[in-house]
């Protein structure tokens, strides 16, 4: 098998196996700490396999059966941008704050291209609308007390 690069999903799977091994007493705690550090800095599948090779068969990790990371949702970035565009002008009626929060959440699912893209712009507009909504609420409270 070719030694392939691994991602966060693969590291998480091996950490789960090491947690189970620690709970079952197969790995002493100092050794567990060392293995967790090695897993968190692993780059290739062989790095992860080295951390679980001496564990029982039920705790072995097979990179061929490991789930690949989920691809980013490109439509979520566009949706975040559209919601962000609607949220800013509506932030003074407080609905914009809610739309801004939804835009922020969607923007985290829309990662893909690096740099400035629809997801990032949607997130910035969402944050702006939440801040404006909070400012409008504070102004309303201040005006009601005056």
C-alpha positions as CSV (number, residue, x, y, z in Angstrom):
1,X,0.0,0.0,0.0
2,X,1.2,3.5,-0.9
3,X,2.0,5.7,2.1
4,X,-0.7,8.5,1.7
5,X,-1.1,11.8,3.4
6,X,-3.7,11.8,6.1
7,X,-6.1,14.4,7.5
8,X,-7.9,15.4,10.6
9,X,-10.5,12.7,10.2
10,X,-7.8,10.0,10.2
11,X,-6.1,11.5,13.2
12,X,-9.4,11.6,15.1
13,X,-10.0,7.9,14.3
14,X,-6.6,6.9,15.7
15,X,-7.0,9.1,18.8
16,X,-10.4,7.3,19.4
17,X,-8.6,4.0,19.2
18,X,-5.9,5.2,21.6
19,X,-8.5,6.4,24.1
20,X,-10.2,3.0,24.0
21,X,-6.8,1.3,24.5
22,X,-6.1,3.5,27.5
23,X,-9.5,2.8,29.0
24,X,-9.0,-1.0,28.5
25,X,-5.5,-0.9,30.0
26,X,-3.5,-1.7,26.8
27,X,-1.5,1.5,27.0
28,X,0.1,3.1,30.1
29,X,-0.7,6.8,30.5
30,X,2.8,8.1,29.8
31,X,3.0,6.1,26.6
32,X,-0.5,7.3,25.7
33,X,0.6,10.9,26.0
34,X,3.5,10.3,23.7
35,X,1.4,8.6,21.2
36,X,-1.2,11.4,21.2
37,X,1.5,13.9,20.4
38,X,2.8,11.8,17.6
39,X,-0.7,11.3,16.2
40,X,-1.4,15.1,16.3
41,X,1.7,15.8,14.3
42,X,1.4,12.9,11.9
43,X,1.4,13.6,8.2
44,X,1.3,10.1,6.6
45,X,-0.7,6.9,7.2
46,X,2.5,5.1,8.3
47,X,2.9,7.6,11.1
48,X,-0.5,6.7,12.4
49,X,0.0,3.0,11.9
50,X,3.1,3.1,14.0
51,X,1.1,4.3,17.0
52,X,-1.4,1.4,17.0
53,X,0.7,-1.5,15.6
54,X,1.3,-3.1,19.0
55,X,-2.4,-2.9,20.1
56,X,-4.8,-5.9,20.0
57,X,-6.5,-6.6,16.6
58,X,-9.8,-5.0,17.7
59,X,-7.9,-1.7,18.1
60,X,-6.0,-1.7,14.8
61,X,-6.5,1.1,12.3
62,X,-6.7,0.4,8.6
63,X,-6.2,3.4,6.4
64,X,-8.0,1.7,3.5
65,X,-11.2,1.6,5.6
66,X,-10.8,5.1,7.0
67,X,-13.5,7.6,5.9
68,X,-12.1,10.4,3.7
69,X,-12.8,13.9,4.8
70,X,-16.1,15.3,3.6
71,X,-15.8,17.8,0.8
72,X,-16.8,21.3,1.5
73,X,-20.3,22.3,0.5
74,X,-19.8,25.0,-2.2
75,X,-23.5,26.0,-2.1
76,X,-23.2,26.8,1.6
77,X,-20.7,29.6,0.7
78,X,-23.1,31.1,-1.8
79,X,-26.0,30.8,0.7
80,X,-23.9,32.5,3.3
81,X,-23.2,35.3,0.9
82,X,-26.8,35.8,0.0
83,X,-28.0,35.7,3.6
84,X,-25.2,38.1,4.6
85,X,-26.3,40.6,1.9
86,X,-29.9,40.4,3.2
87,X,-28.8,40.6,6.8
88,X,-26.9,43.9,6.8
89,X,-29.8,46.2,5.8
90,X,-32.2,44.2,8.0
91,X,-30.0,44.4,11.0
92,X,-31.9,47.4,12.4
93,X,-35.1,45.4,12.5
94,X,-33.3,42.7,14.5
95,X,-34.1,40.0,11.9
96,X,-30.8,40.8,10.3
97,X,-29.0,39.6,13.5
98,X,-30.7,36.2,13.1
99,X,-29.9,36.1,9.4
100,X,-26.3,37.1,10.2
101,X,-25.9,34.2,12.6
102,X,-27.3,31.8,10.0
103,X,-24.8,33.3,7.4
104,X,-21.9,32.7,9.8
105,X,-22.9,29.1,10.4
106,X,-23.3,28.4,6.7
107,X,-20.0,30.1,5.9
108,X,-18.2,27.5,8.1
109,X,-19.6,24.7,5.9
110,X,-18.7,26.5,2.7
111,X,-14.9,26.2,3.0
112,X,-13.1,25.1,-0.1
113,X,-11.2,27.7,-2.0
114,X,-8.6,29.6,-0.1
115,X,-8.7,33.3,0.0
116,X,-11.6,35.6,-0.4
117,X,-14.7,33.8,-1.6
118,X,-18.4,33.8,-1.1
119,X,-18.2,32.0,2.3
120,X,-15.7,34.5,3.7
121,X,-17.7,37.5,2.4
122,X,-20.9,36.0,3.8
123,X,-19.2,35.5,7.2
124,X,-18.0,39.1,7.3
125,X,-21.4,40.4,6.4
126,X,-23.0,38.1,8.9
127,X,-20.7,39.3,11.7
128,X,-21.4,42.9,10.6
129,X,-25.2,42.4,10.8
130,X,-24.9,40.8,14.3
131,X,-22.9,43.7,15.5
132,X,-25.3,46.2,14.0
133,X,-28.3,44.4,15.5
134,X,-26.6,44.4,18.9
135,X,-25.9,48.2,18.5
136,X,-29.5,48.8,17.5
137,X,-30.7,46.9,20.6
138,X,-28.4,48.8,22.8
139,X,-29.6,52.1,21.3
140,X,-33.2,51.0,21.8
141,X,-32.6,50.2,25.5
142,X,-30.7,53.5,25.9
143,X,-33.5,55.5,24.3
144,X,-36.1,53.7,26.5
145,X,-34.2,54.7,29.7
146,X,-33.9,58.3,28.7
